[in-house]
């Protein structure tokens, strides 16, 4: 009888749960955001993907119909679910094959604003993102009248680029400054001189840093719900509206401002917080915020403005009907002020100097020196003085410097207690967020995912993680399958989150109870940082085998392939005095490069040098290599050339192997020492791409074979430029540069 009763109770419980089904058809499509048709991925014929809406207690059944010719997947960002439903290919499931249907099913055991996106390659960048909204039950004891019953609008922010995302990833790894040219943020010597920051630029390069930026990629458009501008005309004066905002961008943080007054934050990452009114907030990549706004007057449409952190463009949502009331646009950043700040932070060894400051929770914004609306327009006095940046952390507190109230994490307070179980084991971990922009390598403790083992945790223990950002970029770190407490001074009411955005030099502490078996990804949610290897995998000890992964070793190799990927670059100068160029394959640690020079007119001959090397150290300034040098030059009878050490340089006929070391010196000069199998030795100093102006670059080279070169290149387009150079062997020439 007891077993029959249990079966009946189970049947009644299951039948009481509502099964909500969605069918998602994933197809290649063409879009036109800029006047040019470009490839994108649409789901059910739309970008962004359809908003999926559930009520806590439902059961989700989601059928993914992959109608593309490539694999895909879907990750349910911020959701608590069985590990095999998490949607990370080669970790929690195998990818969804082309022309197949895959079913995700899981109970909805939470509420709040979440989103979903592809976790396959770079598909998220070209359309595979959408809102995922879970409503509270009306009888939920935590239902908040005046908030949870407001009219609700899902809002998902994103970017669009006409460039193939794979090409973006390749250019980032090859240190192209094309994106800076497009954004107007090159910070050349000419621009520095014009703005009174010549010494700032010199110090910057003396410390072996390139020009700074607050974001990596140039985007053609920024979008709110798939459009650059749209209207919500159904609202009138006196209405309150709840916007469920998700940042579905691949790499852009957004400033949110509203022309109708204050923004009231009521939830973050799907978890309720005590309402807090601010003038603006920065929503990091993959975060969600629920905000309440008021419509002050009739016959007015108030602009809700989303501005990317680099302030290049914006997207607008007009709320209300009638005359448009615009939000105050954010002025352009003061990049040289940011460069000066960065110079003060960076030591000569590449590590950050905390200058005695303890920073956390986004309270001290190091970029505040770049905000004209906070620190004022650049003045002559400001250019010549460093005092402002050495007076302590208060100089970076935007709320102390201005009447503009900016949200930071210390303001977030949960509406319920969030304390973890007591009297259980605590596993404490510490990670330093590491990386460098010169080679676009992003890691934790200077190791990418493929260089580490899974981190074992035990079910039932509390896991505390201390995160220190030792890089010059901010990183939104996301934990799959769990919420964590962000320790922010709110005691028992610390907010629950699944993303923590950590600014340079910040230290933040998070903690969670290990209560969901499986392999869970923990990674930076900037798409190109994640693909470069910035993350770890948490794995529960003695867990059951995941039936979705039939061959775990083969799957792991595929998972590791992302950060082991090689990126190709090549360039060639077609000049009046000869032809020279280079081609290179590089990944996180390895470099395979070939240079060539073909002379005509005065210099009849050819030269090729091939090097295979491995980068060493956190900053990767050191690269030991082996190589092969093959040269021929037609020389006059009796002509003999000697190097600086008095040895014949065998330039007329050389085919030798070599071993050597590259090392990046101050001013970004690459010193190369090389020993050849014929006994010759060469020291070479080279500096490429010295930025003289926004588009003009200089190249310099000298070595102990008594060779030297000076060249200029004008960048006309992404893959095209004009060059002139003088070479000690080939003489002066003019020509065209093609690069890829």
C-alpha positions as CSV (number, residue, x, y, z in Angstrom):
1,X,0.0,0.0,0.0
2,X,2.8,2.4,0.9
3,X,4.5,1.9,-2.5
4,X,1.2,2.5,-4.3
5,X,0.6,5.7,-2.3
6,X,4.1,7.0,-3.2
7,X,3.5,6.2,-6.9
8,X,0.2,8.0,-6.9
9,X,1.7,11.0,-5.1
10,X,4.6,11.1,-7.7
11,X,2.0,10.9,-10.6
12,X,0.0,13.7,-9.2
13,X,3.1,15.9,-8.7
14,X,4.3,15.3,-12.2
15,X,0.9,16.0,-13.7
16,X,0.7,19.2,-11.7
17,X,3.8,20.5,-13.4
18,X,3.3,22.2,-16.7
19,X,5.5,21.1,-19.6
20,X,6.4,24.1,-21.7
21,X,7.8,23.1,-25.2
22,X,9.7,25.2,-27.6
23,X,11.0,24.2,-31.0
24,X,14.0,26.2,-32.2
25,X,15.0,26.0,-35.8
26,X,18.6,27.0,-36.3
27,X,19.4,28.2,-39.9
28,X,21.9,30.2,-41.8
29,X,20.6,33.5,-43.0
30,X,21.7,36.8,-44.5
31,X,21.2,40.1,-42.6
32,X,21.8,43.7,-43.6
33,X,22.6,46.1,-40.8
34,X,25.1,48.3,-42.7
35,X,24.0,48.2,-46.3
36,X,25.9,45.0,-47.0
37,X,24.3,41.5,-46.8
38,X,26.3,39.3,-44.4
39,X,26.0,35.8,-43.0
40,X,24.3,35.3,-39.7
41,X,22.5,32.6,-37.8
42,X,18.8,33.0,-37.2
43,X,16.6,30.9,-34.9
44,X,13.0,30.6,-35.9
45,X,13.8,33.3,-38.5
46,X,14.9,36.0,-36.1
47,X,17.8,37.7,-34.4
48,X,18.0,37.7,-31.4
49,X,16.6,34.2,-30.8
50,X,13.1,34.0,-29.5
51,X,12.5,35.0,-25.9
52,X,11.8,31.8,-23.9
53,X,9.3,32.4,-21.1
54,X,8.6,30.0,-18.2
55,X,7.1,30.1,-14.7
56,X,9.0,28.5,-11.8
57,X,7.8,24.9,-11.4
58,X,7.4,24.3,-15.2
59,X,9.3,21.6,-17.0
60,X,11.2,22.9,-20.1
61,X,11.3,20.8,-23.3
62,X,13.4,22.5,-25.9
63,X,13.9,20.9,-29.3
64,X,16.8,22.3,-31.3
65,X,16.5,21.6,-35.0
66,X,20.0,22.2,-36.4
67,X,19.3,22.9,-40.1
68,X,22.8,24.3,-40.7
69,X,25.8,22.5,-42.2
70,X,27.8,22.9,-39.0
71,X,27.6,21.8,-35.4
72,X,25.9,23.9,-32.7
73,X,24.8,23.8,-29.1
74,X,22.8,25.9,-26.6
75,X,23.8,26.9,-23.1
76,X,21.2,28.1,-20.6
77,X,23.1,30.9,-18.9
78,X,22.4,31.2,-15.2
79,X,20.1,28.2,-14.9
80,X,20.2,25.4,-12.3
81,X,19.9,22.1,-14.3
82,X,21.3,18.6,-14.7
83,X,24.9,18.9,-15.9
84,X,24.1,17.0,-19.1
85,X,21.6,19.7,-20.1
86,X,24.1,22.6,-19.7
87,X,25.0,22.8,-23.3
88,X,28.8,23.0,-23.5
89,X,30.0,20.8,-26.4
90,X,32.6,18.2,-25.5
91,X,32.2,18.9,-21.8
92,X,28.5,18.2,-20.9
93,X,27.3,17.0,-24.3
94,X,28.5,16.2,-27.8
95,X,27.7,18.9,-30.3
96,X,24.4,18.9,-32.1
97,X,25.3,17.5,-35.6
98,X,24.1,19.2,-38.8
99,X,20.6,18.2,-39.9
100,X,19.7,16.6,-36.5
101,X,17.3,17.4,-33.7
102,X,18.4,17.5,-30.1
103,X,16.2,17.7,-27.0
104,X,17.0,19.6,-23.9
105,X,14.7,18.9,-20.9
106,X,15.0,20.2,-17.3
107,X,12.8,21.4,-14.5
108,X,12.5,25.1,-13.9
109,X,13.5,25.4,-10.2
110,X,14.3,29.2,-10.0
111,X,13.0,32.5,-11.3
112,X,14.5,35.7,-12.7
113,X,16.1,37.2,-15.8
114,X,18.5,34.9,-17.7
115,X,19.5,34.4,-21.3
116,X,20.7,31.6,-23.6
117,X,23.3,31.4,-26.3
118,X,25.4,29.1,-28.5
119,X,28.5,27.7,-26.8
120,X,29.9,26.5,-30.1
121,X,32.8,28.4,-31.6
122,X,31.9,32.1,-32.3
123,X,28.3,31.5,-33.2
124,X,27.1,33.7,-30.4
125,X,28.7,36.7,-32.2
126,X,26.5,36.3,-35.3
127,X,23.0,35.9,-33.8
128,X,22.7,32.9,-31.4
129,X,21.7,34.7,-28.3
130,X,18.2,35.4,-26.7
131,X,16.4,36.2,-23.5
132,X,15.3,33.5,-21.1
133,X,12.6,34.8,-18.6
134,X,11.3,32.8,-15.6
135,X,8.4,34.4,-13.8
136,X,7.6,33.9,-10.1
137,X,4.5,32.1,-9.1
138,X,1.9,34.6,-7.9
139,X,1.7,32.8,-4.5
140,X,5.5,33.0,-4.1
141,X,6.2,34.3,-0.6
142,X,9.0,36.5,-2.1
143,X,6.6,38.0,-4.7
144,X,7.1,41.8,-4.5
145,X,4.0,43.9,-5.2
146,X,4.8,47.0,-7.2
147,X,7.8,45.3,-8.8
148,X,7.0,41.7,-9.8
149,X,3.6,42.7,-11.1
150,X,4.8,45.6,-13.3
151,X,4.6,45.6,-17.1
152,X,7.8,43.7,-18.2
153,X,9.9,44.1,-21.3
154,X,12.8,41.7,-22.1
155,X,15.8,43.7,-23.4
156,X,18.9,42.0,-24.8
157,X,21.9,44.0,-25.8
158,X,24.3,42.9,-28.5
159,X,26.7,44.1,-31.2
160,X,27.1,43.5,-34.9
161,X,30.1,43.3,-37.1
162,X,30.3,42.8,-40.8
163,X,33.6,41.0,-40.3
164,X,33.7,37.2,-40.0
165,X,34.2,36.5,-36.3
166,X,37.0,34.0,-37.1
167,X,38.8,36.8,-38.8
168,X,38.3,39.0,-35.8
169,X,39.8,36.3,-33.6
170,X,42.8,35.9,-35.9
171,X,43.4,39.7,-36.1
172,X,43.3,40.0,-32.3
173,X,46.0,37.3,-32.0
174,X,48.1,38.9,-34.6
175,X,48.2,42.3,-32.8
176,X,46.5,44.2,-35.7
177,X,45.6,47.8,-34.8
178,X,43.0,48.0,-37.5
179,X,40.2,48.1,-34.8
180,X,41.9,51.0,-33.1
181,X,42.1,52.9,-36.4
182,X,38.4,52.4,-37.0
183,X,37.6,53.5,-33.5
184,X,40.0,56.5,-33.5
185,X,42.0,55.2,-30.5
186,X,45.4,54.6,-32.0
187,X,47.4,56.9,-29.6
188,X,50.2,57.5,-32.0
189,X,53.3,59.7,-31.3
190,X,51.8,62.4,-33.5
191,X,48.5,62.4,-31.6
192,X,50.4,62.3,-28.3
193,X,52.5,65.3,-29.3
194,X,49.4,67.2,-30.4
195,X,47.7,66.5,-27.1
196,X,50.7,67.2,-24.9
197,X,51.3,63.6,-24.0
198,X,54.6,62.8,-25.8
199,X,56.3,61.7,-22.6
200,X,53.3,59.6,-21.7
201,X,53.6,57.7,-24.9
202,X,57.4,57.2,-24.5
203,X,56.9,55.9,-20.9
204,X,54.2,53.6,-22.2
205,X,56.4,52.0,-24.8
206,X,59.4,52.0,-22.4
207,X,57.4,49.7,-20.2
208,X,56.7,47.5,-23.3
209,X,53.0,48.3,-23.6
210,X,51.0,49.0,-26.7
211,X,48.3,51.7,-26.9
212,X,45.5,51.0,-24.4
213,X,41.9,50.3,-25.1
214,X,38.8,49.5,-23.0
215,X,37.5,47.0,-25.5
216,X,39.0,44.8,-28.2
217,X,36.8,44.9,-31.2
218,X,35.4,47.6,-33.5
219,X,31.6,47.0,-34.2
220,X,29.5,48.3,-37.0
221,X,26.3,48.5,-35.0
222,X,25.1,48.1,-31.5
223,X,21.6,46.6,-31.0
224,X,18.8,46.5,-28.5
225,X,16.5,43.5,-29.2
226,X,18.1,43.2,-32.6
227,X,17.6,46.9,-33.7
228,X,19.7,50.0,-33.3
229,X,16.6,52.0,-32.6
230,X,13.1,51.0,-31.6
231,X,10.0,52.3,-29.7
232,X,7.7,51.2,-27.0
233,X,4.7,53.4,-27.5
234,X,2.2,51.6,-25.2
235,X,3.4,53.4,-22.1
236,X,2.1,56.8,-20.8
237,X,2.8,59.3,-18.0
238,X,2.9,57.7,-14.6
239,X,3.6,54.2,-15.8
240,X,6.4,52.2,-14.3
241,X,8.1,49.7,-16.5
242,X,10.4,46.8,-15.6
243,X,13.1,46.1,-18.1
244,X,14.7,42.7,-17.9
245,X,18.1,43.6,-19.4
246,X,20.6,40.9,-20.5
247,X,24.0,41.7,-22.1
248,X,24.2,39.2,-24.9
249,X,27.2,41.0,-26.5
250,X,30.3,38.9,-27.3
251,X,32.8,41.5,-26.0
252,X,31.1,44.8,-25.2
253,X,30.2,46.1,-21.7
254,X,27.4,48.7,-21.9
255,X,26.6,51.9,-20.0
256,X,22.9,52.1,-19.3
257,X,21.3,55.6,-18.9
258,X,17.7,56.9,-19.1
259,X,16.5,60.3,-20.2
260,X,13.4,60.1,-17.9
261,X,15.4,60.1,-14.6
262,X,16.8,57.5,-12.2
263,X,17.2,53.8,-12.9
264,X,16.1,51.6,-10.0
265,X,17.9,48.2,-9.9
266,X,15.7,45.5,-8.4
267,X,17.5,42.3,-9.5
268,X,20.9,41.1,-10.8
269,X,21.8,37.8,-12.5
270,X,18.3,36.5,-11.9
271,X,18.3,37.2,-8.1
272,X,16.3,39.9,-6.3
273,X,18.1,42.7,-4.6
274,X,16.9,45.6,-2.4
275,X,15.9,48.4,-4.8
276,X,18.7,50.9,-5.4
277,X,18.3,54.0,-7.5
278,X,21.3,55.2,-9.7
279,X,21.9,57.5,-12.6
280,X,23.7,54.8,-14.6
281,X,25.2,51.4,-14.5
282,X,27.7,49.4,-16.5
283,X,26.4,46.0,-17.4
284,X,29.3,43.6,-18.1
285,X,29.3,41.0,-20.8
286,X,26.7,38.2,-19.9
287,X,25.3,40.0,-16.8
288,X,21.6,40.6,-16.4
289,X,19.9,43.5,-14.5
290,X,16.2,44.0,-13.8
291,X,15.6,47.8,-13.6
292,X,12.5,49.8,-13.1
293,X,12.0,53.2,-14.8
294,X,9.2,55.8,-14.7
295,X,7.5,57.7,-17.5
296,X,7.4,61.2,-16.1
297,X,5.2,63.1,-18.7
298,X,2.7,62.4,-21.4
299,X,3.4,63.0,-25.1
300,X,7.1,62.2,-24.5
301,X,9.2,59.2,-25.5
302,X,12.2,58.9,-23.2
303,X,15.4,57.4,-24.5
304,X,16.9,54.4,-22.8
305,X,20.4,54.5,-24.1
306,X,22.9,51.7,-24.2
307,X,26.5,52.9,-24.9
308,X,29.4,50.5,-25.3
309,X,32.3,51.1,-22.9
310,X,34.5,52.4,-25.7
311,X,31.8,55.0,-26.5
312,X,32.1,54.6,-30.2
313,X,28.4,54.4,-30.9
314,X,25.1,53.5,-29.1
315,X,21.7,51.9,-29.4
316,X,18.4,53.4,-28.2
317,X,15.0,52.3,-27.0
318,X,12.4,55.1,-26.8
319,X,9.8,54.4,-24.1
320,X,6.5,56.3,-24.3
321,X,4.8,58.2,-27.2
322,X,5.3,61.7,-28.6
323,X,8.3,63.9,-28.7
324,X,11.6,62.2,-28.1
325,X,13.6,63.2,-25.0
326,X,17.2,62.2,-25.6
327,X,19.5,61.0,-22.9
328,X,22.8,62.8,-22.4
329,X,25.3,61.2,-24.8
330,X,28.5,60.0,-23.1
331,X,31.6,62.0,-24.3
332,X,34.6,60.4,-25.9
333,X,37.2,58.8,-23.6
334,X,40.4,60.6,-22.8
335,X,42.8,57.8,-23.9
336,X,46.0,59.5,-23.1
337,X,44.9,60.1,-19.5
338,X,44.1,56.4,-19.4
339,X,47.6,55.7,-20.8
340,X,49.2,57.9,-18.1
341,X,47.2,56.0,-15.4
342,X,48.3,52.7,-16.9
343,X,52.0,53.8,-16.9
344,X,51.7,54.4,-13.2
345,X,50.2,51.0,-12.6
346,X,52.6,48.9,-14.6
347,X,56.0,47.7,-13.3
348,X,58.9,47.1,-15.7
349,X,58.5,43.4,-15.3
350,X,54.9,43.5,-16.6
351,X,53.2,43.1,-13.2
352,X,50.7,45.6,-11.9
353,X,51.6,47.8,-8.9
354,X,48.7,48.2,-6.6
355,X,50.1,51.5,-5.3
356,X,48.9,50.6,-1.8
357,X,45.3,50.5,-2.9
358,X,42.9,47.7,-2.0
359,X,40.1,47.6,-4.7
360,X,37.1,45.4,-5.1
361,X,33.5,45.4,-6.2
362,X,33.9,48.0,-9.0
363,X,33.9,50.7,-6.4
364,X,37.2,52.2,-7.7
365,X,37.0,52.5,-11.5
366,X,40.5,52.9,-12.8
367,X,39.1,54.2,-16.1
368,X,37.5,57.2,-14.3
369,X,40.4,59.3,-15.3
370,X,39.2,58.9,-18.9
371,X,35.6,60.0,-18.3
372,X,35.2,63.8,-19.2
373,X,31.7,63.8,-17.5
374,X,33.5,62.9,-14.2
375,X,36.9,64.5,-14.3
376,X,36.3,67.2,-16.8
377,X,37.7,67.9,-20.3
378,X,41.5,67.6,-20.7
379,X,43.3,70.8,-19.8
380,X,46.9,71.9,-20.3
381,X,47.5,71.7,-16.5
382,X,46.1,68.2,-16.4
383,X,48.4,67.0,-19.2
384,X,51.5,68.1,-17.5
385,X,50.8,66.9,-14.0
386,X,50.8,63.3,-12.6
387,X,49.8,64.4,-9.1
388,X,46.1,63.7,-9.7
389,X,46.9,60.0,-10.2
390,X,49.0,59.6,-7.1
391,X,46.7,60.9,-4.4
392,X,45.2,57.5,-3.6
393,X,42.3,55.3,-4.5
394,X,39.7,58.1,-3.8
395,X,40.8,59.6,-7.2
396,X,39.2,56.6,-8.9
397,X,35.9,56.6,-7.0
398,X,33.4,58.1,-9.5
399,X,30.7,58.5,-6.9
400,X,33.0,60.5,-4.7
401,X,34.2,62.7,-7.6
402,X,30.8,63.5,-9.1
403,X,27.1,63.9,-8.5
404,X,26.5,61.2,-11.1
405,X,25.6,58.0,-9.1
406,X,27.1,54.9,-10.7
407,X,26.1,51.4,-9.5
408,X,28.8,49.3,-8.0
409,X,28.6,45.8,-6.5
410,X,28.8,47.0,-2.9
411,X,25.4,48.6,-3.4
412,X,23.7,45.2,-4.1
413,X,21.9,43.6,-1.1
414,X,19.9,40.4,-1.4
415,X,16.3,40.5,-0.2
416,X,16.8,37.2,1.6
417,X,19.6,35.7,3.6
418,X,22.2,33.9,1.4
419,X,24.4,32.4,4.0
420,X,26.0,29.0,3.2
421,X,25.7,25.9,5.4
422,X,27.9,26.0,8.4
423,X,30.1,23.2,9.9
424,X,31.0,21.8,6.5
425,X,34.5,21.6,4.9
426,X,35.6,24.7,3.0
427,X,37.8,24.5,-0.1
428,X,39.6,27.7,-0.8
429,X,41.1,28.6,-4.2
430,X,42.9,31.7,-5.5
431,X,43.4,32.7,-9.1
432,X,45.2,35.5,-10.7
433,X,43.6,36.7,-14.0
434,X,46.5,36.9,-16.4
435,X,47.2,37.8,-20.0
436,X,48.7,40.3,-22.3
437,X,47.3,42.3,-25.2
438,X,50.5,42.1,-27.4
439,X,49.8,38.5,-28.3
440,X,46.2,38.3,-27.0
441,X,46.8,35.5,-24.5
442,X,44.3,35.3,-21.7
443,X,44.7,32.8,-18.8
444,X,44.4,32.1,-15.1
445,X,47.7,31.8,-13.2
446,X,49.3,32.1,-16.6
447,X,47.8,28.8,-17.8
448,X,45.1,28.3,-20.4
449,X,42.4,25.6,-20.0
450,X,44.3,23.0,-22.1
451,X,47.3,23.3,-19.8
452,X,45.5,22.4,-16.6
453,X,43.6,19.5,-15.0
454,X,40.0,19.7,-13.9
455,X,39.6,21.2,-10.3
456,X,38.1,18.5,-8.1
457,X,35.5,19.6,-5.6
458,X,33.4,17.5,-3.2
459,X,29.7,17.5,-3.0
460,X,28.5,19.3,0.1
461,X,31.6,21.4,0.7
462,X,31.7,25.2,0.5
463,X,34.0,26.5,-2.2
464,X,35.5,29.9,-1.7
465,X,37.4,31.6,-4.6
466,X,39.6,34.7,-4.4
467,X,40.1,36.3,-7.8
468,X,42.7,39.0,-8.4
469,X,42.9,40.7,-11.8
470,X,46.5,41.2,-12.7
471,X,45.8,42.1,-16.3
472,X,44.9,45.4,-17.9
473,X,41.4,44.3,-19.0
474,X,38.2,43.8,-17.0
475,X,37.0,40.2,-17.0
476,X,33.4,39.0,-16.4
477,X,34.0,35.6,-14.8
478,X,31.0,33.2,-15.1
479,X,30.3,30.0,-13.2
480,X,28.0,27.5,-14.9
481,X,25.3,25.6,-12.9
482,X,25.6,27.5,-9.6
483,X,25.0,30.9,-8.1
484,X,27.7,32.3,-5.8
485,X,27.7,34.8,-3.0
486,X,29.7,37.9,-3.8
487,X,31.2,39.0,-0.5
488,X,30.5,42.7,-0.7
489,X,30.1,43.9,2.9
490,X,26.4,43.1,3.1
491,X,26.9,40.2,5.6
492,X,24.2,37.6,5.5
493,X,22.5,39.4,2.6
494,X,25.4,39.2,0.2
495,X,24.0,39.2,-3.3
496,X,23.8,36.0,-5.3
497,X,25.3,36.2,-8.8
498,X,26.7,33.9,-11.5
499,X,28.9,36.6,-13.2
500,X,31.4,38.8,-11.4
501,X,33.1,41.5,-13.5
502,X,36.6,42.1,-12.1
503,X,38.4,45.3,-13.0
504,X,42.2,45.7,-13.3
505,X,43.9,45.5,-9.9
506,X,40.7,44.3,-8.2
507,X,40.4,41.4,-5.8
508,X,37.0,39.9,-5.3
509,X,35.9,36.9,-3.3
510,X,33.0,34.5,-4.2
511,X,31.7,31.4,-2.5
512,X,29.1,28.7,-3.2
513,X,28.0,25.4,-1.9
514,X,28.9,22.4,-4.1
515,X,25.5,20.9,-4.6
516,X,25.2,19.9,-8.3
517,X,27.4,17.1,-9.7
518,X,29.0,17.3,-13.0
519,X,31.7,19.1,-15.0
520,X,31.0,22.9,-14.8
521,X,32.8,25.6,-16.8
522,X,34.2,28.7,-15.1
523,X,35.4,31.2,-17.6
524,X,35.7,34.8,-18.8
525,X,32.6,35.6,-20.8
526,X,34.3,37.9,-23.2
527,X,33.9,35.4,-26.1
528,X,37.4,35.9,-27.6
529,X,39.0,35.6,-24.1
530,X,37.2,32.4,-23.5
531,X,38.2,31.0,-26.9
532,X,41.8,31.9,-26.0
533,X,41.7,29.7,-22.9
534,X,40.7,31.9,-20.0
535,X,38.9,29.5,-17.7
536,X,38.9,26.3,-15.6
537,X,36.6,23.3,-15.2
538,X,35.2,22.3,-11.8
539,X,34.5,18.6,-11.5
540,X,32.8,16.7,-8.6
541,X,34.7,13.8,-7.1
542,X,33.3,10.3,-7.6
543,X,30.5,11.6,-9.9
544,X,28.6,9.4,-12.3
545,X,29.7,9.2,-15.9
546,X,27.9,11.6,-18.2
547,X,26.0,9.4,-20.7
548,X,26.2,12.3,-23.2
549,X,30.0,12.0,-23.5
550,X,30.8,8.4,-24.8
551,X,34.5,9.0,-25.2
552,X,35.8,11.5,-22.6
553,X,39.4,11.5,-23.8
554,X,38.5,12.3,-27.4
555,X,36.0,14.9,-26.2
556,X,38.7,16.6,-24.1
557,X,41.0,16.9,-27.1
558,X,38.2,18.7,-29.0
559,X,37.5,20.9,-26.0
560,X,41.2,21.9,-25.7
561,X,41.4,22.6,-29.4
562,X,40.0,26.1,-29.0
563,X,43.0,27.6,-27.1
564,X,45.5,25.5,-29.0
565,X,44.3,26.8,-32.4
566,X,47.0,28.3,-34.6
567,X,46.3,31.7,-36.2
568,X,47.8,32.7,-39.6
569,X,49.0,36.1,-40.8
570,X,51.0,37.2,-43.9
571,X,52.1,40.3,-45.5
572,X,54.0,41.2,-48.7
573,X,55.5,44.4,-50.0
574,X,55.6,44.7,-53.8
575,X,58.2,47.5,-54.3
576,X,60.3,49.0,-57.0
577,X,63.5,47.6,-55.6
578,X,62.3,44.1,-54.7
579,X,59.8,41.9,-52.9
580,X,59.8,41.1,-49.2
581,X,57.3,39.7,-46.8
582,X,56.6,37.3,-44.0
583,X,54.1,34.6,-43.1
584,X,53.5,33.3,-39.6
585,X,51.5,30.7,-37.7
586,X,51.1,31.3,-33.9
587,X,49.1,29.9,-31.0
588,X,49.3,30.5,-27.2
589,X,52.9,29.3,-26.9
590,X,54.3,28.5,-30.3
591,X,55.4,30.5,-33.3
592,X,56.3,29.3,-36.8
593,X,57.5,32.2,-39.1
594,X,59.2,32.7,-42.4
595,X,60.6,35.9,-43.9
596,X,61.7,36.4,-47.5
597,X,63.4,39.0,-49.6
598,X,63.7,38.9,-53.4
599,X,65.9,41.5,-55.0
600,X,66.1,42.8,-58.5
601,X,67.9,45.8,-60.1
602,X,71.1,46.3,-58.0
603,X,70.6,43.4,-55.7
604,X,70.1,40.1,-57.6
605,X,69.3,37.3,-55.2
606,X,67.0,36.0,-52.5
607,X,67.0,35.4,-48.7
608,X,64.7,33.3,-46.6
609,X,64.7,32.8,-42.8
610,X,62.5,30.4,-41.0
611,X,62.1,30.2,-37.2
612,X,60.2,27.9,-34.9
613,X,60.0,29.1,-31.4
614,X,58.2,28.9,-28.1
615,X,57.1,31.9,-26.0
616,X,58.1,31.7,-22.3
617,X,56.9,33.7,-19.3
618,X,53.7,35.5,-18.3
619,X,54.4,38.5,-20.6
620,X,55.9,36.2,-23.3
621,X,58.8,38.6,-24.0
622,X,61.2,35.7,-24.4
623,X,61.2,33.2,-27.3
624,X,63.9,30.6,-27.8
625,X,63.9,29.2,-31.4
626,X,65.6,27.1,-33.9
627,X,65.8,28.1,-37.6
628,X,67.1,27.7,-41.1
629,X,68.7,30.5,-43.2
630,X,68.9,30.1,-47.0
631,X,70.5,32.9,-49.0
632,X,72.0,33.6,-52.4
633,X,73.4,36.8,-53.8
634,X,75.2,37.4,-57.0
635,X,78.4,39.2,-56.0
636,X,81.1,40.9,-58.1
637,X,84.4,39.0,-58.5
638,X,86.6,39.5,-55.5
639,X,83.8,41.1,-53.5
640,X,83.8,40.0,-49.9
641,X,81.6,41.2,-47.0
642,X,82.4,40.8,-43.3
643,X,80.1,41.1,-40.4
644,X,80.8,43.4,-37.4
645,X,83.0,40.6,-35.8
646,X,85.3,40.4,-38.9
647,X,84.0,37.1,-40.1
648,X,82.8,36.6,-43.7
649,X,79.0,36.6,-43.5
650,X,78.5,34.0,-46.3
651,X,75.7,36.1,-47.7
652,X,76.6,35.1,-51.3
653,X,75.7,31.4,-50.6
654,X,74.3,30.3,-47.3
655,X,72.2,27.3,-46.3
656,X,72.6,26.8,-42.5
657,X,70.6,25.9,-39.4
658,X,70.5,28.1,-36.4
659,X,69.5,28.5,-32.8
660,X,68.7,31.7,-31.0
661,X,66.5,33.8,-28.7
662,X,64.1,36.7,-29.3
663,X,63.6,39.1,-26.4
664,X,61.4,42.2,-26.3
665,X,63.3,45.2,-24.9
666,X,61.9,48.5,-23.6
667,X,60.4,50.6,-26.4
668,X,59.1,47.3,-27.9
669,X,62.4,46.7,-29.6
670,X,62.9,43.0,-30.4
671,X,66.5,41.8,-29.8
672,X,67.4,38.6,-31.7
673,X,70.6,36.7,-31.0
674,X,71.3,33.8,-33.4
675,X,74.1,31.3,-33.8
676,X,74.5,29.4,-37.1
677,X,76.0,26.0,-37.8
678,X,78.7,27.6,-40.0
679,X,80.1,29.4,-36.8
680,X,78.6,32.8,-37.6
681,X,76.8,34.8,-34.9
682,X,74.3,37.6,-35.4
683,X,72.7,40.2,-33.1
684,X,69.7,42.0,-34.6
685,X,67.5,44.9,-33.2
686,X,64.2,45.5,-34.8
687,X,61.1,47.6,-34.1
688,X,58.1,47.3,-36.4
689,X,55.0,49.4,-36.6
690,X,56.1,52.5,-34.7
691,X,52.9,54.6,-34.8
692,X,53.8,58.0,-36.1
693,X,50.2,59.0,-36.8
694,X,46.8,57.4,-37.0
695,X,47.7,55.5,-40.1
696,X,51.4,56.0,-40.6
697,X,53.8,53.4,-39.3
698,X,57.6,53.2,-39.2
699,X,59.9,50.1,-39.3
700,X,63.5,50.0,-38.2
701,X,66.1,47.2,-38.3
702,X,69.9,46.8,-37.7
703,X,72.1,43.8,-37.3
704,X,75.7,42.8,-36.9
705,X,75.9,41.6,-40.5
706,X,76.0,45.3,-41.2
707,X,72.4,45.2,-42.6
708,X,70.0,47.9,-41.8
709,X,66.5,49.0,-43.0
710,X,64.1,51.9,-42.5
711,X,60.6,51.9,-43.8
712,X,57.3,53.8,-43.8
713,X,53.8,52.3,-44.3
714,X,50.6,54.2,-44.7
715,X,47.6,52.0,-43.8
716,X,44.9,52.7,-46.4
717,X,42.6,49.8,-45.6
718,X,42.5,46.7,-43.5
719,X,44.5,44.6,-46.0
720,X,46.2,47.3,-48.1
721,X,48.7,50.1,-47.7
722,X,51.5,52.1,-49.4
723,X,55.1,51.7,-48.5
724,X,58.6,53.1,-49.0
725,X,61.8,51.8,-47.5
726,X,65.5,51.9,-47.7
727,X,67.4,48.6,-47.4
728,X,71.2,48.4,-47.2
729,X,71.2,45.6,-49.7
730,X,68.3,46.5,-51.9
731,X,68.4,50.3,-51.8
732,X,65.4,52.5,-51.8
733,X,62.0,51.4,-53.1
734,X,58.3,52.4,-53.2
735,X,55.4,50.1,-53.5
736,X,52.3,48.5,-52.1
737,X,51.7,46.4,-49.0
738,X,49.1,43.6,-49.0
739,X,48.4,41.8,-45.7
740,X,46.2,39.2,-44.4
